[in-house]
């Protein structure tokens, strides 16, 4: 499966007026009390629409973005065959696009002060907790963020329909080629086929990508370059 992963660094990009946003998006923007948060939201959504316009040959203003029952956004324009996902951390935003199948993306600032062991006890399996505890120095925080980014990307893939504890979203071979194991919801339910990667493409940030299927090819792109 081919994924285009776009990176935008908001403070290096010009301001956006919001002229291409929907009325619902503008209403959301107006609910932010802090001006800089509102400005970032408008910029993130404007960039998303401009990228859609490149893929779909539809004017940014005419892109229709709806949400599924599980809360996952999708493009509702007739004939628009594209899957996407977005994540942001600090001043960076990543946008993932694919014409083939659903995907989830996550970007996280690699905070060296993160309380990895404490947080892991709430969200990670016993095997994953052991990996963190047995890792030394920078490897401990790296192990934590590899696990966290991939789990978050999986949640983004499925939307808000996650019906089992996050410690059952198992990440195997974390420090090499991480792969996901998801529990079956019933004996008749087939095991999901998923592929994941962890990337340190952006200095001081970790990126997780999860897709449906057994292959993943990522092309990295920088918006505005």
C-alpha positions as CSV (number, residue, x, y, z in Angstrom):
1,X,0.0,0.0,0.0
2,X,1.3,3.4,-1.0
3,X,1.1,6.3,1.5
4,X,2.0,9.9,0.9
5,X,3.1,11.5,4.2
6,X,3.2,15.3,4.1
7,X,4.9,17.3,6.8
8,X,4.0,21.0,7.5
9,X,5.8,23.2,9.9
10,X,3.2,25.8,10.7
11,X,5.4,28.7,11.9
12,X,7.3,28.6,8.5
13,X,4.2,28.9,6.4
14,X,2.1,32.0,5.6
15,X,-1.1,32.8,7.5
16,X,-4.4,31.5,6.1
17,X,-7.6,33.5,5.9
18,X,-9.9,30.6,6.3
19,X,-11.7,31.4,3.0
20,X,-11.6,27.8,1.9
21,X,-13.1,26.3,5.1
22,X,-16.6,25.2,5.6
23,X,-19.0,26.9,7.9
24,X,-18.7,24.1,10.4
25,X,-14.9,24.4,10.4
26,X,-15.1,28.2,10.9
27,X,-17.6,27.6,13.8
28,X,-15.0,25.2,15.4
29,X,-12.3,27.8,14.9
30,X,-14.4,30.5,16.7
31,X,-14.8,28.3,19.7
32,X,-11.0,28.4,20.5
33,X,-10.4,31.1,23.1
34,X,-6.7,31.5,22.4
35,X,-6.0,33.3,19.2
36,X,-2.8,31.3,18.3
37,X,-4.7,28.0,18.7
38,X,-7.5,29.3,16.4
39,X,-4.8,30.5,13.9
40,X,-3.1,27.1,13.9
41,X,-6.5,25.3,13.4
42,X,-7.4,27.4,10.4
43,X,-3.9,26.9,8.9
44,X,-4.1,23.1,9.5
45,X,-7.5,22.7,7.8
46,X,-6.6,25.1,5.0
47,X,-3.5,23.0,4.1
48,X,-5.6,19.8,4.3
49,X,-8.1,21.2,1.7
50,X,-5.3,22.4,-0.6
51,X,-3.7,19.0,-0.5
52,X,-7.1,17.4,-1.2
53,X,-7.5,19.7,-4.2
54,X,-4.2,18.5,-5.6
55,X,-5.2,14.8,-5.4
56,X,-8.8,15.2,-6.4
57,X,-8.8,18.2,-8.8
58,X,-11.6,19.8,-6.8
59,X,-11.4,23.4,-5.5
60,X,-10.4,23.5,-1.8
61,X,-13.7,25.2,-0.9
62,X,-15.8,22.5,-2.6
63,X,-14.2,19.6,-0.6
64,X,-16.9,18.0,1.6
65,X,-15.5,16.4,4.8
66,X,-17.9,14.3,6.9
67,X,-17.5,11.9,9.8
68,X,-18.4,8.2,10.0
69,X,-20.5,6.8,12.9
70,X,-17.2,6.0,14.6
71,X,-16.0,9.6,14.3
72,X,-13.5,9.0,11.5
73,X,-13.4,11.8,8.9
74,X,-13.8,11.0,5.2
75,X,-14.2,12.9,1.9
76,X,-17.9,12.7,0.8
77,X,-17.6,14.2,-2.7
78,X,-18.9,11.7,-5.3
79,X,-16.1,9.7,-6.9
80,X,-13.5,10.9,-4.4
81,X,-11.5,7.7,-3.8
82,X,-9.0,8.8,-1.1
83,X,-8.2,7.9,2.5
84,X,-6.5,10.3,4.9
85,X,-5.5,10.9,8.4
86,X,-3.9,13.9,10.3
87,X,-1.9,14.4,13.4
88,X,-0.2,17.3,15.0
89,X,2.3,18.0,17.8
90,X,3.7,21.4,18.7
91,X,4.3,23.2,15.4
92,X,4.3,20.2,13.2
93,X,1.4,18.6,11.3
94,X,1.5,15.4,9.3
95,X,-1.1,14.4,6.7
96,X,-1.3,10.9,5.4
97,X,-3.0,10.1,2.1
98,X,-3.7,6.8,0.2
99,X,-6.0,5.8,-2.6
100,X,-6.0,2.2,-1.5
101,X,-7.2,1.7,2.1
102,X,-7.7,3.2,5.6
103,X,-4.6,4.5,7.5
104,X,-3.8,6.1,10.8
105,X,-0.9,8.5,11.5
106,X,0.6,10.0,14.7
107,X,3.3,12.4,15.5
108,X,4.6,13.0,19.0
109,X,7.3,15.3,20.5
110,X,9.9,13.1,22.1
111,X,9.8,14.7,25.5
112,X,12.9,13.5,27.4
113,X,11.0,14.2,30.7
114,X,8.2,11.8,29.9
115,X,7.2,9.5,32.8
116,X,7.4,6.5,30.6
117,X,7.1,3.8,33.3
118,X,4.1,5.5,35.0
119,X,2.1,6.0,31.8
120,X,2.9,2.6,30.4
121,X,1.3,0.9,33.4
122,X,-2.1,2.3,32.2
123,X,-1.9,1.6,28.5
124,X,0.7,-1.1,27.8
125,X,0.8,-4.8,28.1
126,X,3.1,-6.6,30.6
127,X,5.5,-7.5,27.8
128,X,5.7,-3.8,26.7
129,X,6.1,-2.6,30.2
130,X,9.1,-5.0,30.7
131,X,10.7,-3.7,27.5
132,X,10.6,-0.1,28.8
133,X,11.8,-1.1,32.3
134,X,14.7,-3.1,30.9
135,X,15.8,-0.4,28.5
136,X,18.6,2.0,29.6
137,X,19.1,5.7,29.0
138,X,17.7,7.1,25.8
139,X,16.5,3.6,24.7
140,X,13.9,3.7,27.5
141,X,12.1,6.8,26.1
142,X,12.6,5.6,22.5
143,X,10.9,2.3,23.4
144,X,8.0,4.2,25.0
145,X,7.5,6.5,22.0
146,X,7.7,3.7,19.5
147,X,4.9,1.9,21.3
148,X,2.9,5.0,21.9
149,X,3.0,6.4,18.3
150,X,2.0,3.0,16.8
151,X,-0.8,2.5,19.2
152,X,-2.1,6.1,18.6
153,X,-1.8,5.6,14.9
154,X,-3.9,2.4,15.2
155,X,-6.6,4.3,17.2
156,X,-6.6,7.0,14.4
157,X,-7.1,4.3,11.8
158,X,-10.2,2.8,13.5
159,X,-11.6,6.1,14.7
160,X,-13.5,6.3,18.0
161,X,-14.7,2.7,17.7
162,X,-12.0,1.2,19.9
163,X,-13.9,-1.3,22.1
164,X,-11.1,-3.0,24.0
165,X,-8.3,-1.8,26.3
166,X,-5.2,-0.2,24.7
167,X,-3.0,-2.7,26.5
168,X,-4.5,-5.3,24.2
169,X,-3.2,-3.5,21.1
170,X,0.0,-5.4,21.1
171,X,3.2,-4.1,19.4
172,X,5.8,-6.8,18.7
173,X,9.4,-6.4,17.6
174,X,9.1,-2.8,18.8
175,X,12.8,-1.7,18.4
176,X,13.3,-3.2,14.9
177,X,10.3,-3.7,12.6
178,X,7.3,-3.1,14.8
179,X,4.1,-5.0,14.0
180,X,0.7,-5.0,15.5
181,X,-1.4,-7.9,17.0
182,X,-5.0,-7.0,17.6
183,X,-7.3,-9.4,19.6
184,X,-10.3,-10.9,17.8
185,X,-13.6,-9.7,19.0
186,X,-15.2,-13.2,18.5
187,X,-14.1,-16.7,17.5
188,X,-15.6,-16.1,14.0
189,X,-13.8,-12.7,13.6
190,X,-10.7,-13.0,11.4
191,X,-7.4,-11.5,12.6
192,X,-6.9,-8.0,11.2
193,X,-4.0,-7.7,8.7
194,X,-2.2,-4.5,9.5
195,X,1.2,-3.1,8.7
196,X,3.0,-0.4,10.8
197,X,6.2,1.7,10.8
198,X,7.9,4.0,13.2
199,X,9.9,6.9,11.7
200,X,12.3,9.5,13.2
201,X,12.1,11.5,10.0
202,X,11.6,14.8,12.0
203,X,14.3,15.6,14.6
204,X,13.0,15.3,18.2
205,X,9.7,13.8,17.0
206,X,8.4,10.3,16.5
207,X,6.0,9.3,13.8
208,X,3.8,6.2,13.6
209,X,1.9,4.9,10.5
210,X,-0.6,2.0,10.5
211,X,-2.4,0.8,7.4
212,X,-4.7,-2.0,6.5
213,X,-3.0,-4.8,4.5
214,X,0.3,-6.5,4.5
215,X,2.5,-3.9,2.6
216,X,3.4,-0.3,3.3
217,X,5.4,2.1,1.1
218,X,5.8,5.6,2.4
219,X,6.8,8.6,0.3
220,X,7.9,11.6,2.5
221,X,6.9,15.1,1.3
222,X,7.3,18.6,2.8
223,X,4.5,21.0,2.3
224,X,5.5,24.4,1.0
225,X,9.0,23.4,-0.1
